[in-house]
Amino acid sequence: MTEIKTQNKDAHVKAFVVDLASFQSILEFKSSLQQWLLDCKLHCSLQLLINNAGILATSSRTTPEGYDQMMGTNYIGPFCLTKLLLPLLKRSPVPSRIVNVTSFTHRSVFDVQVDKESVYGTRFLRSEQYPFARLYEYSKLFLILFSYELHRQLGLMDQPYHVSVNAADPGSVKTNIMREVPSCLSSLAFQVLKSLGLLQSPKNGVSSLIDAALAPPEASGVYFFGGKGRTVDSSVLSHNTKLAKELWDISDNLFMEASLPFKETASSESDNWL
Ligand SMILES: NC(=O)c1ccc[n+]([C@@H]2O[C@H](COP(=O)([O-])OP(=O)(O)OC[C@H]3O[C@@H](n4cnc5c(N)ncnc54)[C@H](OP(=O)(O)O)[C@@H]3O)[C@@H](O)[C@H]2O)c1
């Protein structure tokens, strides 16, 4: 924020706190953002939403709504936030964009059952050990399925895309993503990745996210990876339209359920997506 202010003293800059694992926090974030835009006399719209937050949780925890916390943070939270902010993105006077930050690990999923329990993440909690790698991979696959489905749904209404949606995969980056993994294991993993020439600094790792954000408006429903504007194909499963529609319907119901206690705050404008 300070750097932006140094470069442009007239810029309106503000940071907000949002916990993506809490529906209430997401709602409060939306209200605070709208109030701030109003107070600053800025156009009440959004041009760019990057769903970057994500965790690799190694122990089983649940969100206030009863979802697995990793699924809540990595998939359900971004889904709900996107749904709530879509009216602002659509209101933008210039083409706007959503970028969902996903991971190459989604490629490890070859078969998935999409039902309420798997979207909540509770299906995977029956085993004695928390299957953290599996849940992370599922959450990232769900985010891609959601990105492509939203792209298709918006495309039906909106030609050419006024709101476009892309997935971005940063590759292996030396960040705090393994903060819950014992340090001896995370250091070893980073060493192996480094020796294979696969480990990037955050400065380089962010390129695919910037590419996905700044690509021309007609770039939608694509998967950015590797920097220099490169796009690649995500897994075959991530292109399964039937699965994506099932996931969409379940996630939408889940949103309705979560918003019931806050019905007055989750205003009617978010009742319909498109
Ligand atoms: N690093 C990699 O190799 C790699 C590879 C593929 C994909 N990714 C993806 O890249 C994204 C960024 O991760 P990173 O590597 O930069 O890891 P990171 O250093 O751990 O950053 C994760 C970010 O997510 C935020 N966050 C965590 N839980 C949140 C919640 N409930 N609500 C709001 N924000 C929350 C964290 O905020 P706090 O610090 O305040 O907790 C932090 O800013 C993630 O989606 C990750 O899955 C990373």
Ligand as a Chemical Component Dictionary entry (heavy atoms), coordinates in Angstrom:
data_LIG
# 
_chem_comp.id                   LIG 
_chem_comp.type                 NON-POLYMER 
_chem_comp.pdbx_formal_charge   0 
_chem_comp.three_letter_code    LIG 
# 
loop_
_chem_comp_atom.comp_id 
_chem_comp_atom.atom_id 
_chem_comp_atom.alt_atom_id 
_chem_comp_atom.type_symbol 
_chem_comp_atom.charge 
_chem_comp_atom.model_Cartn_x 
_chem_comp_atom.model_Cartn_y 
_chem_comp_atom.model_Cartn_z 
_chem_comp_atom.pdbx_ordinal 
LIG N1  N1  N 0  3.513  -22.011 -3.186 1  
LIG C1  C1  C 0  3.260  -22.922 -4.135 2  
LIG O1  O1  O 0  4.130  -23.712 -4.530 3  
LIG C2  C2  C 0  1.901  -22.969 -4.769 4  
LIG C3  C3  C 0  1.706  -23.837 -5.856 5  
LIG C4  C4  C 0  0.467  -23.884 -6.478 6  
LIG C5  C5  C 0  -0.556 -23.080 -6.009 7  
LIG N2  N2  N 1  -0.365 -22.264 -4.941 8  
LIG C6  C6  C 0  -1.489 -21.439 -4.487 9  
LIG O2  O2  O 0  -1.101 -20.086 -4.434 10 
LIG C7  C7  C 0  -1.947 -19.380 -3.504 11 
LIG C8  C8  C 0  -1.101 -18.523 -2.604 12 
LIG O3  O3  O 0  -0.386 -19.384 -1.716 13 
LIG P1  P1  P 0  1.125  -19.109 -1.283 14 
LIG O4  O4  O 0  1.953  -20.131 -1.924 15 
LIG O5  O5  O -1 1.472  -17.668 -1.479 16 
LIG O6  O6  O 0  1.014  -19.503 0.251  17 
LIG P2  P2  P 0  1.109  -18.586 1.547  18 
LIG O7  O7  O 0  2.412  -17.871 1.578  19 
LIG O8  O8  O 0  0.788  -19.497 2.691  20 
LIG O9  O9  O 0  -0.061 -17.530 1.347  21 
LIG C9  C9  C 0  -1.403 -17.900 1.512  22 
LIG C10 C10 C 0  -2.213 -16.657 1.692  23 
LIG O10 O10 O 0  -3.582 -17.038 1.919  24 
LIG C11 C11 C 0  -4.047 -16.297 3.048  25 
LIG N3  N3  N 0  -5.092 -17.052 3.753  26 
LIG C12 C12 C 0  -4.993 -18.275 4.337  27 
LIG N4  N4  N 0  -6.167 -18.606 4.901  28 
LIG C13 C13 C 0  -7.028 -17.580 4.678  29 
LIG C14 C14 C 0  -8.385 -17.325 5.025  30 
LIG N5  N5  N 0  -9.128 -18.205 5.716  31 
LIG N6  N6  N 0  -8.927 -16.160 4.621  32 
LIG C15 C15 C 0  -8.214 -15.252 3.934  33 
LIG N7  N7  N 0  -6.924 -15.435 3.583  34 
LIG C16 C16 C 0  -6.346 -16.585 3.960  35 
LIG C17 C17 C 0  -2.838 -16.119 3.928  36 
LIG O11 O11 O 0  -3.054 -15.041 4.792  37 
LIG P3  P3  P 0  -2.287 -15.020 6.225  38 
LIG O12 O12 O 0  -0.834 -15.066 5.927  39 
LIG O13 O13 O 0  -2.781 -13.753 6.826  40 
LIG O14 O14 O 0  -2.732 -16.255 6.937  41 
LIG C18 C18 C 0  -1.769 -15.824 2.902  42 
LIG O15 O15 O 0  -1.790 -14.463 2.528  43 
LIG C19 C19 C 0  -2.746 -20.473 -2.774 44 
LIG O16 O16 O 0  -4.048 -20.546 -3.312 45 
LIG C20 C20 C 0  -1.966 -21.748 -3.074 46 
LIG O17 O17 O 0  -2.781 -22.900 -3.017 47 
LIG C21 C21 C 0  0.843  -22.187 -4.313 48 
# 
loop_
_chem_comp_bond.comp_id 
_chem_comp_bond.atom_id_1 
_chem_comp_bond.atom_id_2 
_chem_comp_bond.value_order 
_chem_comp_bond.pdbx_ordinal 
LIG N1  C1  SING 1  
LIG C1  O1  DOUB 2  
LIG C1  C2  SING 3  
LIG C2  C3  SING 4  
LIG C2  C21 DOUB 5  
LIG C3  C4  DOUB 6  
LIG C4  C5  SING 7  
LIG C5  N2  DOUB 8  
LIG N2  C6  SING 9  
LIG N2  C21 SING 10 
LIG C6  O2  SING 11 
LIG C6  C20 SING 12 
LIG O2  C7  SING 13 
LIG C7  C8  SING 14 
LIG C7  C19 SING 15 
LIG C8  O3  SING 16 
LIG O3  P1  SING 17 
LIG P1  O4  DOUB 18 
LIG P1  O5  SING 19 
LIG P1  O6  SING 20 
LIG O6  P2  SING 21 
LIG P2  O7  DOUB 22 
LIG P2  O8  SING 23 
LIG P2  O9  SING 24 
LIG O9  C9  SING 25 
LIG C9  C10 SING 26 
LIG C10 O10 SING 27 
LIG C10 C18 SING 28 
LIG O10 C11 SING 29 
LIG C11 N3  SING 30 
LIG C11 C17 SING 31 
LIG N3  C12 SING 32 
LIG N3  C16 SING 33 
LIG C12 N4  DOUB 34 
LIG N4  C13 SING 35 
LIG C13 C14 SING 36 
LIG C13 C16 DOUB 37 
LIG C14 N5  SING 38 
LIG C14 N6  DOUB 39 
LIG N6  C15 SING 40 
LIG C15 N7  DOUB 41 
LIG N7  C16 SING 42 
LIG C17 O11 SING 43 
LIG C17 C18 SING 44 
LIG O11 P3  SING 45 
LIG P3  O12 DOUB 46 
LIG P3  O13 SING 47 
LIG P3  O14 SING 48 
LIG C18 O15 SING 49 
LIG C19 O16 SING 50 
LIG C19 C20 SING 51 
LIG C20 O17 SING 52 
# 
